[in-house]
Amino acid sequence: AESRKHVLAPPEDGRMSDCAEVRKEIAQLFTEQLSIEVPTEDTDLLDGGILDSLKFVELLVQLEQRFGTRVNLNEFEPENFRSIDRIAQFVVQQASAQAAD
């Protein structure tokens, strides 16, 4: 499997582009890297038991490899990982914050 790292850059107007591409990539990551089929982008991954602790750690590694997104465990917020949609929003938010630094 080819390792790809995407660096999300904000468009010229300074706002982050639509999360659609990020959501698509994350859904693909679940299917291809984690071998998890997620029914919809807003399916609750935690309450539904879809994402167990081992797969969660693997997800964090994949997010860092693919998007350069690092999760500070001291500031960890489970709500950011409840669904593919929320993960995508988190990744875009992190990319915006990194671009602002």
Beta strands, then each sheet from edge to edge (+ up, - down):
end
